[in-house]
Amino acid sequence: MRRDTLRYALITAVIAVILSLSGIFASFGGREVVEGRVTLDVLALVLMLGAAAYVTGSRARSGGSTAILINAVIGSVIIGAVLALFVFIEANVDLTFVFPNLQQPARTTLAFGQEIGAGVITLIGLSVVIGVLMAVLLIIPARLRTALLYALALTVVVGLLESQIQNIITLPDALTIAFAFALGYAVSLLLKLPLIPRLIASAVPGLVLGIIFGALVNGGALADGGVLRGTGTVPVILSTGGGLIALAIIFGLVSLAGGLARGTSKTFHNGLVQFTISLIIIGVLNWQRGMNDIATLLTFALLFLMAWFVPQMGDTAKHEYESLSRPAQRTRAGLSFVVLLALLIVAPVFMGQYITNVFNLVGLYIIMGIGLNIVVGYAGLLNLGYVAFFAIGAYTIGLLTTPSLLTCGGIAPENLTPETLISACTGVMTFWQAWPVAILMSAFAAILLGIPVLRLRGDYLAIVTLGFGEIIRILVKFDDFKPLFGAAQGIANIPRPTIDLSALNPAWVFQLTTEAGIYYLVLGGILVAGVVVSRLVDTRLGRSWLAMRYDEDVAQAMGVNLTRTKLSAFAIGAAFAGMGGALAGTRLYGAYPDSFTILVSINVLSLIIIGGLGSIPGAIVGSLVLVGLPEILRELSDYRLLAFGVLLVVMMLIKPQGLIPPPVRQLTEVAREKGNYFKRNTP
C-alpha cells in the first residue's frame, strides 16, 4: 500500500461524513434515477466509494495492476469502514440536536434498510466490490475507460432529467431525423466533390426520404398501430401540416446538415452528431415513458457508442477542415452558423414551456458571461460587482416603461387618480425605446465608476467593485428612495414587449407575453453580444485588452493608453450586463432588489472560469453547466453552492484553461494572414 493511500482515503471519508451530517441521503432519498432500481441517495454513496477507490488506485499506477487493485480496494474499504462507524454512532447517539437534517437517519441508506450488523457487512462488501471495479477501470485501456465513464455519467444525468425531457420528441420523429442526417453524412463522406455540389447531393436523400414518409403518412402509417407510430404518442414532425412538401423540406434540411457536418470544425461536427444521438435517447424515454430498465440500457449503449466513435469521426472531419484554404474554412463556418441558428429558432416548438424558461435564464447568464469576459477574460480586470450593472439595466427598463416619478413629471403615481394617470404619465416608453437607454445607462455608470477606481489592480479593484455592487443593491432597497425604486417591493408590472407591424398588416401585432417570445429576445441578445465581442477582439482595441491582461506595464510601454482601454472594457462589458438586466426585468415582470445579490456576480464569474476565460463558446457551455443543470434539478438546489465549489476545484486541477479555452493563434497563421494582406494591397 502506498503511504498516501491512507491520507487520500481519510480525506474523502471526512468529506463523506460531513455530507452525511448535512442530510444529503435524506434529500436524495426520494429521487429515482432508474425507476424501481436506483435512487439518488444510493448513487451518492456509490460515488463516494468509487471516488476514493479511483483516486487511491490511480496514484499507484506505477506499481502495476496488483498495486492498483490493492490500493483501490483499501481506499474504498476505508470509506466504507468510516461510514459504517458513522452508522453505528448514529444508531446509538442522538445527533439531531446538533444536526437537525438527520431527522431522517442516514443509516436508512447506509445500512440498506437492514439491521445495523447486516447493514454494516453489506456496506463493507459493497466497498470491496466498488474498489475492484474501479481497479479494473484503471487497468483497461484509456480510450475504453473514458468511454465507459462518459456513458455512465451521462446516463445518470439523463435519469435525473427524464421527467423534463421525455416529452420533447417522439421516437419515430427522432429515428427519422437521425436517418436523414446519417444519409446526408454518408453521401458527403462518399462523394469527393466541391462544397456546393456536395451539399446539394447530400440534401437529395433527405428530400426523397421526406416524400416517402409523406406518402406513408397519407396512407395511414400514423394511425394507432401503424408503421410510423406503433402504440405511442403521435409524432409531431411526421404529422406536420403541409404533407409531402413540408416533410421533404424538413428532411432535406436535416440531410443537408448531415452533409455539412462532414468537413467542418471538430466542435461543430461533434456537436451535430451528439445532438442527433441525443434526440434518439430522448425519443427512447418518450417511448418507454421514463427511465426504466430498457431505456437505461439503450441510453447507456448509445452514449457509449457516442463516446467511442464520435471523437474519431471528429478528428477525421477536423483533418479535412484544416486542409482547406482560409476562405473555404470561413465559408463552412458561416454555413455551420446558419444551421445552428436554424436549430435554435425552431427549438421552442419542441422544448415546451418549462425547458424554454430554463433556456431563457441560461441565455441571460450567457449575455452577462460574454460581457464579463471582456472585463476579466480579455482585459484582465477582476470585477466582483458586475451584478450592479445588471440591476441598473433592470431598474432603468422598469422606471421608463411603467408609471414612475420619471415618466409622470415628478409626481408619484400613487398620488394620481386613474383619470389623471394617463394624462400625467406621458413619458412612459415602450420596451424598444427603453432598452437602448438601459444599455447606455449601464455603460455610463461603468464609466463613472471606472474613472476613479481603474487605477487600482488585482484584489484592490475586486474589493472596490464588490462594494459598488452592494451599494447599488442597498440604494434601490433604501426606504428613502421608495418613491423612485420601490424599496424592498421593487418595481412591478414591467410590461412585455410588443412587435407592432400593423402598418403592413392590421393583424400583425405580436405580444411577446410567452416564454417563447422572451426566448427570441434573449437569443437575439446572445447573437448581438457574441458577434460584437468576437469582432472587437480582432481589432486594435481587442489586442490592447489582451496586452493589458498579460502585463499592464509592458502594454503601456508599447503605447497602449491604459485609462482609455480600461474604461472601454468596463463600459462595453457593463453595456451587455444592462442588456441582460433589461431582459430580466421584462421576463420577470418586475425588478426586485433581492434578485441582484453578490451571488449573481459570483455565478457569472464562475461560469466564465469553468467555460474558459476569453472564450465565447466557453461562456455558453459554462452557463449550461452552472445555471441550466441546477435550474432543471430544482430538488437538488440546496447543494448548488457545494457543486460550484467542487466543480471549480476540479476544473483548476484538471483543466485550468476551462472547458473550451480560446484558441491560441499560431505564428504561422499570423504570418500567412499578413502575407495575404500585402499581396492584396501591393500594386
C-alpha positions in Angstrom: 0.0 0.0 0.0 1.3 3.5 -0.9 1.8 5.9 2.0 -0.6 8.5 0.6 -3.4 5.9 0.1 -4.5 6.2 3.7 -4.3 10.0 3.6 -6.4 10.4 0.5 -8.9 7.8 1.7 -9.3 9.5 5.1 -9.8 12.9 3.5 -12.5 11.5 1.3 -14.0 9.8 4.3 -14.2 13.1 6.2 -16.0 14.7 3.3 -18.4 11.8 3.1 -19.2 12.1 6.8 -19.8 15.8 6.5 -22.1 15.3 3.6 -23.9 12.6 5.6 -24.4 15.0 8.5 -25.8 17.6 6.1 -28.7 15.3 5.3 -27.6 14.5 1.8 -29.1 11.0 1.9 -32.4 12.2 3.2 -32.5 14.9 0.5 -31.7 12.4 -2.3 -33.7 9.5 -1.0 -36.9 10.1 -2.9 -35.3 10.9 -6.2 -35.2 7.9 -8.6 -32.6 7.7 -11.3 -33.7 4.4 -12.7 -37.3 3.6 -12.0 -37.6 1.0 -9.2 -33.9 0.2 -9.3 -31.6 3.1 -8.3 -32.2 6.1 -6.2 -30.0 9.2 -6.0 -29.0 8.5 -2.4 -27.6 5.1 -3.3 -25.9 6.6 -6.3 -24.3 9.3 -4.0 -23.0 6.5 -1.7 -21.5 4.6 -4.7 -19.9 7.8 -6.0 -18.2 8.4 -2.6 -16.8 4.9 -2.5 -15.9 5.0 -6.2 -14.1 8.4 -5.9 -11.9 7.2 -3.1 -11.1 3.9 -4.9 -10.3 5.8 -8.2 -8.1 8.4 -6.6 -6.1 5.9 -4.5 -5.8 3.4 -7.3 -4.7 5.9 -9.9 -1.9 7.1 -7.6 -0.5 3.5 -7.7 -0.3 3.1 -11.4 3.5 2.9 -11.4 3.3 -0.3 -9.4 1.3 -2.3 -11.9 -2.1 -4.0 -11.9 -1.6 -5.6 -8.4 -0.8 -2.3 -6.8 -3.7 -0.6 -8.4 -6.1 -3.3 -7.2 -4.8 -3.3 -3.6 -4.8 0.5 -3.2 -8.2 0.9 -4.9 -9.8 -1.7 -2.6 -8.1 -0.3 0.5 -9.3 3.3 -0.4 -12.8 2.2 -0.9 -12.9 -0.1 2.2 -11.6 2.8 4.4 -14.5 4.9 3.3 -16.9 2.1 3.9 -15.5 1.5 7.4 -15.7 5.1 8.4 -19.3 5.3 7.1 -20.1 2.1 9.0 -18.7 3.7 12.2 -20.9 6.7 11.5 -24.0 4.4 11.2 -23.2 2.7 14.5 -22.8 6.1 16.2 -26.0 7.5 14.7 -27.9 4.4 15.9 -26.7 4.8 19.5 -26.3 8.6 19.9 -28.9 11.3 19.2 -27.2 13.7 16.8 -30.3 15.6 15.7 -29.9 18.3 18.4 -26.7 19.4 16.6 -27.5 18.2 13.1 -31.3 18.8 12.5 -31.1 17.4 9.0 -30.6 14.0 10.4 -34.3 13.8 11.3 -34.4 11.1 8.7 -31.4 8.8 9.7 -28.6 8.4 7.2 -28.4 4.8 8.2 -31.6 4.2 6.2 -29.4 4.4 3.1 -26.0 3.4 4.5 -27.4 0.2 6.1 -29.7 -0.5 3.2 -32.7 -0.7 5.4 -31.3 -3.7 7.4 -30.3 -4.2 11.0 -27.1 -2.4 11.9 -24.9 -5.6 11.8 -26.2 -6.8 8.5 -26.1 -3.3 7.1 -22.5 -2.8 8.0 -21.5 -6.1 6.4 -23.4 -5.1 3.3 -21.7 -1.7 3.2 -18.2 -3.2 3.6 -18.9 -5.8 0.9 -20.1 -3.1 -1.4 -16.9 -1.1 -0.7 -14.8 -4.1 -1.8 -16.8 -4.6 -5.0 -16.6 -1.0 -6.0 -12.9 -1.0 -5.2 -12.4 -4.0 -7.6 -14.5 -2.3 -10.3 -12.5 0.9 -10.0 -9.3 -1.0 -10.2 -10.5 -2.8 -13.4 -11.5 0.6 -14.8 -8.0 1.9 -14.2 -6.3 -1.2 -15.8 -8.3 -1.2 -19.0 -7.1 1.0 -22.0 -7.6 4.7 -21.5 -10.0 5.1 -24.5 -12.3 2.4 -23.2 -12.2 3.8 -19.7 -13.1 7.3 -21.0 -16.0 6.0 -23.0 -17.4 4.0 -20.0 -17.1 6.9 -17.6 -18.6 9.3 -20.1 -21.6 6.9 -20.7 -22.1 6.2 -17.0 -22.1 9.9 -16.1 -24.4 11.0 -18.8 -26.8 8.1 -18.2 -27.1 9.4 -14.6 -27.8 12.9 -16.0 -30.4 11.6 -18.3 -32.0 9.7 -15.5 -32.2 12.9 -13.4 -33.6 14.9 -16.3 -36.0 12.3 -17.7 -39.2 14.0 -16.3 -38.3 17.2 -18.1 -37.1 15.9 -21.4 -39.1 12.8 -22.2 -41.9 14.7 -23.9 -39.7 16.8 -26.2 -39.7 14.4 -29.2 -41.2 11.0 -30.0 -39.1 8.0 -31.0 -40.4 7.9 -34.6 -39.5 11.6 -35.1 -36.1 11.1 -33.6 -35.3 8.0 -35.7 -36.4 9.6 -38.9 -34.3 12.7 -38.2 -31.3 10.6 -37.3 -31.8 8.5 -40.5 -32.0 11.6 -42.7 -28.9 13.1 -41.0 -27.0 9.8 -41.5 -27.9 9.7 -45.2 -26.6 13.2 -45.8 -23.4 12.4 -43.8 -22.8 9.2 -45.8 -23.3 11.0 -49.1 -20.9 13.7 -48.1 -18.4 11.1 -47.0 -18.5 9.1 -50.2 -18.6 11.9 -52.8 -15.4 13.8 -53.2 -17.0 16.9 -54.7 -16.6 20.7 -54.1 -18.6 22.2 -51.2 -21.7 23.4 -53.0 -22.2 20.3 -55.2 -21.6 18.1 -52.2 -24.2 19.9 -50.1 -26.7 19.7 -52.9 -26.1 16.0 -53.3 -26.3 15.4 -49.5 -29.7 17.2 -49.4 -31.2 14.9 -52.1 -31.6 11.8 -49.9 -33.5 13.9 -47.3 -35.8 15.2 -49.9 -36.5 11.7 -51.2 -37.0 10.4 -47.6 -39.4 13.2 -46.8 -41.5 12.3 -49.9 -41.5 8.7 -48.9 -42.6 9.4 -45.3 -45.2 11.9 -46.6 -46.7 9.2 -48.8 -46.7 6.7 -45.8 -48.4 9.3 -43.6 -51.1 9.9 -46.2 -51.5 6.1 -46.4 -52.4 5.9 -42.7 -49.0 5.0 -41.2 -49.6 7.3 -38.3 -52.7 5.5 -37.2 -52.6 3.7 -33.9 -50.5 0.6 -34.6 -49.3 2.0 -37.9 -45.8 1.6 -39.3 -44.6 5.1 -38.2 -46.3 5.2 -34.9 -46.8 1.9 -33.2 -48.8 2.4 -30.0 -47.1 5.5 -28.7 -47.7 9.3 -28.9 -48.5 10.8 -32.3 -45.2 12.1 -33.8 -45.1 15.9 -34.1 -42.8 16.2 -37.0 -44.2 13.4 -39.2 -47.7 14.7 -38.6 -46.8 18.3 -39.5 -49.1 20.2 -41.8 -48.1 20.6 -45.4 -47.8 16.9 -46.3 -45.2 15.8 -48.8 -43.7 19.3 -49.4 -43.3 20.1 -45.7 -41.7 16.8 -44.9 -39.4 17.0 -47.9 -38.2 20.4 -46.8 -37.7 19.3 -43.2 -35.8 16.2 -44.0 -33.9 17.8 -46.9 -32.6 20.4 -44.4 -31.7 17.7 -41.9 -29.8 15.7 -44.6 -28.1 18.9 -45.7 -26.9 19.5 -42.1 -25.5 15.9 -42.1 -23.6 16.7 -45.3 -22.3 20.0 -43.8 -21.1 18.3 -40.6 -18.5 16.4 -42.6 -15.5 18.6 -43.3 -16.4 21.3 -40.7 -14.6 22.1 -37.5 -14.4 19.3 -34.9 -16.5 21.2 -32.4 -19.4 21.7 -34.8 -19.1 18.2 -36.3 -19.2 16.5 -32.9 -21.9 18.8 -31.6 -24.3 17.9 -34.5 -23.6 14.2 -34.2 -24.1 14.2 -30.5 -27.3 16.3 -30.8 -28.7 13.7 -33.2 -27.9 10.8 -30.9 -29.4 12.8 -28.0 -32.6 13.1 -29.9 -32.8 9.3 -30.2 -32.2 9.0 -26.4 -35.0 11.4 -25.7 -37.2 9.5 -28.1 -36.4 6.3 -26.3 -37.5 8.0 -23.0 -40.7 9.1 -24.6 -41.3 5.5 -26.0 -40.7 3.9 -22.6 -42.5 6.7 -20.6 -39.5 7.2 -18.4 -36.1 5.8 -17.3 -36.9 2.1 -16.9 -34.6 -0.8 -17.4 -34.9 -0.9 -21.2 -34.4 2.9 -21.5 -31.4 2.8 -19.2 -29.7 0.0 -21.2 -30.4 1.7 -24.6 -29.3 5.1 -23.2 -26.0 3.7 -21.9 -25.3 1.8 -25.2 -26.0 4.9 -27.3 -23.8 7.1 -25.1 -21.0 4.6 -25.1 -21.1 4.4 -28.9 -21.1 8.2 -29.0 -18.1 8.4 -26.7 -16.3 5.6 -28.7 -16.8 6.7 -32.3 -17.6 10.4 -32.4 -14.2 11.7 -31.3 -12.5 9.7 -34.1 -15.0 10.9 -36.6 -14.4 14.4 -35.3 -10.6 14.0 -35.8 -11.2 13.0 -39.4 -13.5 15.9 -40.1 -11.0 18.3 -38.4 -8.2 17.0 -40.6 -10.3 17.6 -43.7 -11.4 21.0 -42.5 -7.8 22.2 -41.7 -6.6 21.1 -45.1 -8.9 23.7 -46.7 -7.9 27.2 -47.6 -8.8 30.1 -45.3 -11.7 31.4 -47.5 -13.2 27.8 -47.7 -12.9 27.5 -43.9 -14.8 30.8 -43.4 -17.5 29.7 -45.8 -18.1 26.4 -44.0 -18.0 28.2 -40.6 -20.7 30.6 -41.9 -22.9 27.8 -43.2 -22.4 26.0 -39.8 -23.6 29.1 -38.0 -26.7 29.3 -40.2 -27.5 25.7 -39.5 -27.0 26.2 -35.7 -29.2 29.3 -35.8 -31.9 27.5 -37.6 -31.9 24.8 -34.9 -32.1 27.4 -32.2 -35.0 29.2 -33.9 -37.2 26.1 -34.1 -36.2 24.8 -30.7 -39.1 26.3 -28.6 -41.6 24.4 -30.8 -40.3 21.1 -29.2 -38.8 22.2 -25.8 -42.0 23.1 -24.0 -42.6 26.0 -21.7 -40.5 24.8 -18.7 -37.4 24.0 -20.7 -37.8 27.2 -22.7 -38.0 29.1 -19.4 -34.8 27.4 -18.3 -33.1 28.3 -21.5 -34.2 31.9 -21.1 -32.4 32.0 -17.7 -29.4 30.4 -19.2 -29.4 32.9 -22.0 -29.4 35.8 -19.6 -26.3 34.4 -18.0 -24.7 33.8 -21.4 -25.1 37.5 -22.2 -23.6 38.5 -18.9 -20.9 35.9 -19.2 -19.9 37.3 -22.6 -19.9 40.9 -21.2 -17.8 39.9 -18.1 -15.4 38.0 -20.4 -14.5 41.4 -21.9 -13.6 42.8 -18.4 -12.0 39.7 -16.9 -11.2 37.4 -19.8 -9.7 39.9 -22.2 -8.8 43.0 -20.2 -7.8 41.1 -17.0 -9.8 43.4 -14.7 -11.3 41.4 -11.8 -14.8 42.7 -11.3 -16.9 41.3 -8.4 -19.7 43.9 -8.7 -20.9 43.0 -12.1 -24.4 42.5 -10.8 -24.7 46.3 -10.2 -24.8 47.0 -14.0 -27.3 44.1 -14.4 -29.5 45.8 -11.7 -29.1 49.2 -13.4 -30.4 47.8 -16.7 -33.4 46.1 -15.0 -34.4 49.2 -12.9 -33.9 51.5 -15.9 -36.3 49.5 -18.0 -38.7 49.4 -15.1 -38.7 53.1 -14.5 -39.1 54.0 -18.2 -41.8 51.5 -19.1 -44.1 52.0 -16.1 -45.7 55.0 -14.3 -43.0 56.4 -12.1 -41.5 59.7 -11.0 -39.5 59.8 -14.2 -42.4 59.2 -16.6 -45.1 61.1 -14.6 -43.4 64.5 -14.5 -42.1 64.1 -11.0 -45.4 63.1 -9.5 -45.6 59.8 -7.6 -48.1 57.5 -9.4 -49.9 56.6 -6.2 -50.8 60.3 -5.8 -52.7 60.3 -9.1 -56.2 59.1 -9.8 -56.9 56.6 -12.6 -58.4 59.5 -14.6 -55.3 61.7 -14.3 -52.8 58.9 -14.5 -52.9 58.7 -18.3 -52.7 62.4 -18.9 -49.9 62.9 -16.4 -47.7 59.9 -17.2 -47.0 60.8 -20.8 -43.3 59.8 -20.6 -43.9 56.1 -20.4 -41.8 54.4 -23.1 -42.2 51.1 -24.9 -39.7 48.3 -24.3 -38.0 49.0 -27.7 -37.5 52.7 -26.7 -36.3 52.0 -23.2 -34.0 49.1 -24.0 -31.2 51.2 -25.6 -31.5 53.7 -22.7 -31.0 50.8 -20.2 -27.9 49.7 -22.0 -26.4 53.2 -22.2 -27.2 53.9 -18.5 -25.3 50.7 -17.5 -22.3 51.7 -19.7 -22.4 55.3 -18.3 -22.4 54.0 -14.7 -19.4 51.8 -15.5 -17.5 54.9 -16.8 -18.4 56.9 -13.7 -17.1 54.0 -11.5 -14.1 53.4 -13.7 -12.7 56.9 -13.7 -11.7 56.9 -10.0 -11.0 53.2 -9.4 -9.4 51.8 -12.5 -6.0 52.9 -11.3 -6.3 50.0 -8.8 -5.2 46.5 -9.8 -5.9 42.9 -8.8 -7.5 42.3 -5.3 -8.0 46.0 -4.6 -10.1 46.5 -7.8 -12.1 43.4 -6.9 -12.9 44.8 -3.4 -14.0 48.2 -4.8 -16.2 46.7 -7.4 -17.7 44.3 -4.9 -18.5 47.3 -2.7 -20.1 49.1 -5.7 -22.4 46.1 -6.3 -23.6 46.1 -2.7 -24.0 49.9 -2.8 -26.4 49.7 -5.8 -28.4 46.9 -4.1 -28.7 48.8 -0.8 -29.6 52.1 -2.6 -32.6 50.6 -4.5 -33.7 48.9 -1.3 -33.4 52.0 0.8 -36.7 53.3 2.1 -35.8 56.9 1.5 -35.8 56.1 -2.3 -39.0 54.1 -2.2 -41.0 56.6 -4.3 -38.5 56.0 -7.1 -37.2 52.5 -6.8 -40.0 50.8 -4.7 -37.6 49.8 -1.8 -38.0 46.1 -0.9 -41.0 45.7 -3.2 -39.1 46.8 -6.2 -40.8 47.9 -9.5 -43.7 45.7 -10.5 -45.8 45.3 -13.7 -43.0 45.9 -16.2 -44.7 45.1 -19.5 -43.6 42.5 -22.0 -42.6 44.0 -25.4 -44.9 44.2 -28.5 -43.9 43.9 -32.1 -46.3 46.2 -34.0 -46.3 45.7 -37.7 -49.9 47.0 -38.2 -48.6 49.4 -40.8 -48.0 46.4 -43.1 -51.0 44.4 -42.0 -53.5 45.3 -39.3 -53.4 41.8 -37.9 -49.6 41.8 -37.4 -49.4 42.9 -33.8 -47.5 40.4 -31.8 -47.4 40.4 -28.0 -44.3 38.7 -26.7 -46.0 37.5 -23.5 -45.0 33.9 -23.6 -41.7 32.3 -22.7 -41.1 31.6 -26.4 -41.4 35.3 -27.1 -38.8 36.1 -24.5 -36.6 33.3 -25.8 -36.3 35.0 -29.2 -35.4 38.3 -27.5 -32.7 36.5 -25.4 -31.4 34.7 -28.5 -31.1 38.0 -30.3 -29.2 39.4 -27.3 -26.8 36.5 -27.3 -26.2 36.9 -31.1 -25.6 40.6 -30.8 -23.2 40.1 -27.8 -21.3 37.2 -29.5 -20.9 39.0 -32.8 -19.9 42.3 -31.3 -17.3 40.8 -28.9 -15.9 38.4 -31.5 -15.3 41.3 -33.9 -13.9 43.6 -31.2 -11.3 41.1 -30.1 -9.7 41.1 -33.6 -9.4 44.9 -33.6 -6.7 47.1 -32.2 -8.8 47.7 -29.1 -9.1 44.0 -28.6 -5.4 43.4 -28.9 -4.8 46.3 -26.4 -7.1 44.5 -23.9 -5.1 41.3 -24.3 -1.8 43.1 -24.0 -3.0 44.8 -20.8 -4.2 41.5 -19.4 -0.8 39.9 -19.7 1.2 42.9 -18.4 -0.1 46.4 -17.9 3.4 48.0 -17.6 4.7 46.4 -20.9 1.4 47.3 -22.6 1.8 50.9 -21.6 5.4 51.0 -22.7 4.2 49.7 -26.1 1.9 52.7 -26.5 -1.4 51.4 -25.0 -3.4 54.1 -23.3 -4.4 52.2 -20.1 -7.1 54.6 -18.9 -9.0 54.6 -22.2 -8.5 50.9 -22.7 -9.7 50.0 -19.2 -12.7 52.3 -19.5 -13.7 50.9 -22.8 -13.6 47.3 -21.5 -15.5 48.4 -18.4 -18.2 50.3 -20.3 -18.7 47.6 -23.1 -18.9 44.8 -20.5 -21.4 46.8 -18.4 -23.5 47.5 -21.5 -24.1 43.8 -22.0 -25.0 43.4 -18.4 -27.5 46.2 -18.8 -28.9 44.5 -21.9 -29.4 41.3 -19.8 -30.8 43.2 -16.9 -33.5 44.8 -19.1 -34.4 41.4 -20.5 -34.5 40.0 -16.9 -36.8 42.8 -15.8 -39.2 42.2 -18.7 -39.1 38.4 -18.2 -39.9 38.6 -14.5 -42.5 41.5 -15.0 -40.5 43.4 -12.4 -37.2 44.5 -10.9 -36.6 43.4 -7.3 -33.5 44.1 -5.1 -33.2 40.5 -3.8 -32.6 39.4 -7.4 -29.4 41.3 -7.6 -27.2 39.9 -4.9 -23.5 39.2 -4.9 -24.2 35.6 -5.7 -25.1 36.7 -9.3 -21.7 38.1 -9.8 -20.1 35.0 -8.4 -22.1 32.8 -10.7 -21.2 34.8 -13.8 -17.5 34.8 -12.8 -17.6 31.1 -12.1 -19.2 30.2 -15.4 -16.6 32.0 -17.4 -13.8 30.4 -15.4 -15.2 27.0 -16.0 -16.0 27.6 -19.6 -12.7 29.3 -20.4 -11.6 32.9 -19.8 -11.7 34.8 -23.1 -13.9 32.2 -24.9 -17.4 33.0 -26.1 -18.3 29.3 -26.6 -16.9 28.7 -23.1 -19.3 31.3 -21.6 -22.2 29.4 -23.3 -21.1 26.0 -22.1 -20.3 27.3 -18.6 -23.9 28.8 -18.4 -25.4 25.5 -19.4 -23.4 23.6 -16.8 -23.6 26.0 -13.8 -27.1 27.5 -14.5 -29.0 25.1 -16.7 -28.5 21.9 -14.8 -29.2 23.2 -11.3 -32.2 25.0 -12.6 -33.6 21.8 -14.1 -32.7 19.8 -11.0 -34.6 22.1 -8.6 -34.8 19.4 -5.9 -31.0 19.4 -5.6 -30.7 23.2 -5.4 -29.6 23.0 -1.7 -26.3 21.6 -2.8 -25.8 24.1 -5.7 -23.0 26.0 -3.9 -21.3 22.8 -3.0 -21.4 21.7 -6.6 -19.9 25.1 -7.6 -17.1 24.7 -5.2 -16.3 21.2 -6.2 -16.5 21.9 -9.9 -14.2 24.9 -9.6 -11.6 22.9 -7.7 -11.8 20.0 -10.1 -11.5 22.4 -13.1 -8.5 24.2 -11.6 -6.8 20.8 -11.1 -7.7 19.0 -14.3 -8.3 21.7 -16.9 -7.3 25.2 -15.6 -7.8 26.8 -19.0 -11.6 25.9 -18.9 -13.8 23.5 -20.8 -13.4 25.4 -24.1 -10.4 27.7 -23.9 -9.8 30.4 -26.5 -7.8 29.1 -29.5 -4.1 30.0 -29.5 -3.1 31.6 -32.7 0.0 30.1 -34.2 2.7 32.4 -35.6 2.4 30.7 -39.0 -1.2 31.7 -39.2 -0.4 35.3 -38.4 2.4 35.4 -41.0 0.1 33.9 -43.6 -2.6 36.4 -43.0 -0.1 39.3 -43.2 1.3 37.8 -46.4 -2.1 37.7 -47.9 -2.8 41.2 -46.8 0.4 42.5 -48.5 -0.4 40.6 -51.7 -3.8 42.2 -51.9 -2.6 45.7 -51.3 0.7 45.7 -53.2 0.4 47.2 -56.7 
